Amino acid sequence: TLATLYLGDSIDSIGAKYVADALVMNKSLTTLYLKNNIESEGAKYIADALRINKTLAKLHLGNNIDSTGAKYIGDALCVNRALSALYLGPTILNQQAQGTLLMLY
């Protein structure tokens, strides 16, 4: 059973949609590494999956998303209680995205 998936910077927002579709059904993956290239659109796909997924505990997004993408993820985490670690890397976030993520703390 696969528990960790490292995709590096090998996928874009369309690839993120496929990963998100798999996350909706997956019951074993606990750690997901996605670095670079998924952008806001891909972050929305991942966020939608996080609203349903109950097993992913660690999500590494690296320098992957902008403030809009971070807001999508933050909003999803208001529903998702399984994720215990979120790594955004050196992402620069606007105040709205920062506020959304800080409300989770």
DRENSEBA-90902 format. One record per residue (C-alpha): residue number from 1; x, y, z. Coordinates in nm, 4 decimals. Layout:
<node><num>NUM</num><X>X</X><Y>Y</Y><Z>Z</Z></node>
...
//
This chain:
<node><num>1</num><X>0.0000</X><Y>0.0000</Y><Z>0.0000</Z></node>
<node><num>2</num><X>0.1378</X><Y>0.3385</Y><Z>-0.1043</Z></node>
<node><num>3</num><X>0.1690</X><Y>0.5769</Y><Z>0.1885</Z></node>
<node><num>4</num><X>0.3939</X><Y>0.8500</Y><Z>0.0399</Z></node>
<node><num>5</num><X>0.3845</X><Y>0.9982</Y><Z>-0.3098</Z></node>
<node><num>6</num><X>0.6550</X><Y>1.2357</Y><Z>-0.4316</Z></node>
<node><num>7</num><X>0.5815</X><Y>1.3985</Y><Z>-0.7658</Z></node>
<node><num>8</num><X>0.8326</X><Y>1.6828</Y><Z>-0.7488</Z></node>
<node><num>9</num><X>0.7778</X><Y>1.9349</Y><Z>-1.0235</Z></node>
<node><num>10</num><X>0.6635</X><Y>1.6752</Y><Z>-1.2753</Z></node>
<node><num>11</num><X>0.2966</X><Y>1.7780</Y><Z>-1.2908</Z></node>
<node><num>12</num><X>0.1004</X><Y>2.0893</Y><Z>-1.3799</Z></node>
<node><num>13</num><X>-0.2553</X><Y>2.1911</Y><Z>-1.2899</Z></node>
<node><num>14</num><X>-0.4042</X><Y>1.9194</Y><Z>-1.5144</Z></node>
<node><num>15</num><X>-0.1866</X><Y>1.6582</Y><Z>-1.3416</Z></node>
<node><num>16</num><X>-0.3034</X><Y>1.7987</Y><Z>-1.0082</Z></node>
<node><num>17</num><X>-0.6614</X><Y>1.7246</Y><Z>-1.1157</Z></node>
<node><num>18</num><X>-0.5728</X><Y>1.3575</Y><Z>-1.1668</Z></node>
<node><num>19</num><X>-0.3987</X><Y>1.3471</Y><Z>-0.8283</Z></node>
<node><num>20</num><X>-0.7008</X><Y>1.5132</Y><Z>-0.6661</Z></node>
<node><num>21</num><X>-0.9372</X><Y>1.2629</Y><Z>-0.8278</Z></node>
<node><num>22</num><X>-0.7268</X><Y>0.9819</Y><Z>-0.6810</Z></node>
<node><num>23</num><X>-0.7185</X><Y>1.1484</Y><Z>-0.3365</Z></node>
<node><num>24</num><X>-1.0960</X><Y>1.1430</Y><Z>-0.3208</Z></node>
<node><num>25</num><X>-1.0978</X><Y>0.7630</Y><Z>-0.3355</Z></node>
<node><num>26</num><X>-0.7641</X><Y>0.6881</Y><Z>-0.1677</Z></node>
<node><num>27</num><X>-0.7590</X><Y>0.5448</Y><Z>0.1842</Z></node>
<node><num>28</num><X>-0.3860</X><Y>0.4823</Y><Z>0.2331</Z></node>
<node><num>29</num><X>-0.1834</X><Y>0.7850</Y><Z>0.1180</Z></node>
<node><num>30</num><X>-0.0661</X><Y>0.9867</Y><Z>0.4176</Z></node>
<node><num>31</num><X>0.2005</X><Y>1.2116</Y><Z>0.2622</Z></node>
<node><num>32</num><X>0.1923</X><Y>1.3954</Y><Z>-0.0702</Z></node>
<node><num>33</num><X>0.4763</X><Y>1.6049</Y><Z>-0.2149</Z></node>
<node><num>34</num><X>0.3876</X><Y>1.8385</Y><Z>-0.5021</Z></node>
<node><num>35</num><X>0.6559</X><Y>2.0928</Y><Z>-0.5876</Z></node>
<node><num>36</num><X>0.6151</X><Y>2.3723</Y><Z>-0.8430</Z></node>
<node><num>37</num><X>0.3744</X><Y>2.4100</Y><Z>-1.1331</Z></node>
<node><num>38</num><X>0.0231</X><Y>2.3250</Y><Z>-1.0084</Z></node>
<node><num>39</num><X>-0.0661</X><Y>2.6953</Y><Z>-0.9660</Z></node>
<node><num>40</num><X>-0.4050</X><Y>2.8186</Y><Z>-0.8390</Z></node>
<node><num>41</num><X>-0.6113</X><Y>2.5922</Y><Z>-1.0639</Z></node>
<node><num>42</num><X>-0.4290</X><Y>2.2821</Y><Z>-0.9413</Z></node>
<node><num>43</num><X>-0.4547</X><Y>2.4019</Y><Z>-0.5811</Z></node>
<node><num>44</num><X>-0.8318</X><Y>2.4259</Y><Z>-0.6238</Z></node>
<node><num>45</num><X>-0.8447</X><Y>2.0635</Y><Z>-0.7412</Z></node>
<node><num>46</num><X>-0.6345</X><Y>1.9516</Y><Z>-0.4432</Z></node>
<node><num>47</num><X>-0.8452</X><Y>2.1632</Y><Z>-0.2055</Z></node>
<node><num>48</num><X>-1.1671</X><Y>2.0064</Y><Z>-0.3347</Z></node>
<node><num>49</num><X>-1.0174</X><Y>1.6610</Y><Z>-0.2709</Z></node>
<node><num>50</num><X>-0.9089</X><Y>1.7627</Y><Z>0.0805</Z></node>
<node><num>51</num><X>-1.2718</X><Y>1.8346</Y><Z>0.1650</Z></node>
<node><num>52</num><X>-1.3413</X><Y>1.4612</Y><Z>0.1154</Z></node>
<node><num>53</num><X>-1.0124</X><Y>1.2813</Y><Z>0.1895</Z></node>
<node><num>54</num><X>-0.9743</X><Y>1.1591</Y><Z>0.5483</Z></node>
<node><num>55</num><X>-0.6275</X><Y>0.9999</Y><Z>0.5406</Z></node>
<node><num>56</num><X>-0.3776</X><Y>1.2524</Y><Z>0.4036</Z></node>
<node><num>57</num><X>-0.1798</X><Y>1.3845</Y><Z>0.7006</Z></node>
<node><num>58</num><X>0.1043</X><Y>1.5785</Y><Z>0.5316</Z></node>
<node><num>59</num><X>0.0870</X><Y>1.7966</Y><Z>0.2225</Z></node>
<node><num>60</num><X>0.4020</X><Y>1.9554</Y><Z>0.0813</Z></node>
<node><num>61</num><X>0.3326</X><Y>2.2167</Y><Z>-0.1846</Z></node>
<node><num>62</num><X>0.6731</X><Y>2.3836</Y><Z>-0.1990</Z></node>
<node><num>63</num><X>0.6805</X><Y>2.7073</Y><Z>-0.3957</Z></node>
<node><num>64</num><X>0.3778</X><Y>2.5892</Y><Z>-0.5847</Z></node>
<node><num>65</num><X>0.0823</X><Y>2.8199</Y><Z>-0.5358</Z></node>
<node><num>66</num><X>-0.0061</X><Y>3.1851</Y><Z>-0.5059</Z></node>
<node><num>67</num><X>-0.2363</X><Y>3.3556</Y><Z>-0.2580</Z></node>
<node><num>68</num><X>-0.5482</X><Y>3.2382</Y><Z>-0.4395</Z></node>
<node><num>69</num><X>-0.4303</X><Y>2.8767</Y><Z>-0.4252</Z></node>
<node><num>70</num><X>-0.3410</X><Y>2.9108</Y><Z>-0.0565</Z></node>
<node><num>71</num><X>-0.6894</X><Y>3.0453</Y><Z>0.0142</Z></node>
<node><num>72</num><X>-0.8442</X><Y>2.7426</Y><Z>-0.1612</Z></node>
<node><num>73</num><X>-0.6318</X><Y>2.5102</Y><Z>0.0545</Z></node>
<node><num>74</num><X>-0.7078</X><Y>2.7052</Y><Z>0.3727</Z></node>
<node><num>75</num><X>-1.0814</X><Y>2.7001</Y><Z>0.3083</Z></node>
<node><num>76</num><X>-1.0699</X><Y>2.3233</Y><Z>0.2507</Z></node>
<node><num>77</num><X>-0.8820</X><Y>2.2727</Y><Z>0.5761</Z></node>
<node><num>78</num><X>-1.1724</X><Y>2.4291</Y><Z>0.7655</Z></node>
<node><num>79</num><X>-1.3523</X><Y>2.1046</Y><Z>0.6759</Z></node>
<node><num>80</num><X>-1.0625</X><Y>1.8563</Y><Z>0.6675</Z></node>
<node><num>81</num><X>-0.9421</X><Y>1.7433</Y><Z>1.0093</Z></node>
<node><num>82</num><X>-0.7010</X><Y>1.4727</Y><Z>0.8934</Z></node>
<node><num>83</num><X>-0.4253</X><Y>1.6976</Y><Z>0.7589</Z></node>
<node><num>84</num><X>-0.1824</X><Y>1.7787</Y><Z>1.0387</Z></node>
<node><num>85</num><X>0.1072</X><Y>1.9317</Y><Z>0.8402</Z></node>
<node><num>86</num><X>0.0995</X><Y>2.1775</Y><Z>0.5510</Z></node>
<node><num>87</num><X>0.4230</X><Y>2.2975</Y><Z>0.3912</Z></node>
<node><num>88</num><X>0.4006</X><Y>2.5910</Y><Z>0.1514</Z></node>
<node><num>89</num><X>0.7717</X><Y>2.6651</Y><Z>0.1127</Z></node>
<node><num>90</num><X>0.8756</X><Y>3.0190</Y><Z>0.0190</Z></node>
<node><num>91</num><X>0.5307</X><Y>3.1147</Y><Z>-0.1112</Z></node>
<node><num>92</num><X>0.4397</X><Y>3.4834</Y><Z>-0.0849</Z></node>
<node><num>93</num><X>0.0812</X><Y>3.5186</Y><Z>0.0355</Z></node>
<node><num>94</num><X>-0.1473</X><Y>3.8190</Y><Z>0.0460</Z></node>
<node><num>95</num><X>-0.3231</X><Y>3.9179</Y><Z>0.3690</Z></node>
<node><num>96</num><X>-0.6478</X><Y>3.7377</Y><Z>0.2810</Z></node>
<node><num>97</num><X>-0.4697</X><Y>3.4056</Y><Z>0.2270</Z></node>
<node><num>98</num><X>-0.2582</X><Y>3.4584</Y><Z>0.5390</Z></node>
<node><num>99</num><X>-0.5738</X><Y>3.5247</Y><Z>0.7394</Z></node>
<node><num>100</num><X>-0.7438</X><Y>3.2115</Y><Z>0.6081</Z></node>
<node><num>101</num><X>-0.4460</X><Y>2.9968</Y><Z>0.7042</Z></node>
<node><num>102</num><X>-0.3956</X><Y>3.1660</Y><Z>1.0418</Z></node>
<node><num>103</num><X>-0.7577</X><Y>3.0960</Y><Z>1.1376</Z></node>
<node><num>104</num><X>-0.6675</X><Y>2.7270</Y><Z>1.1268</Z></node>
<node><num>105</num><X>-0.3980</X><Y>2.7656</Y><Z>1.3893</Z></node>
//
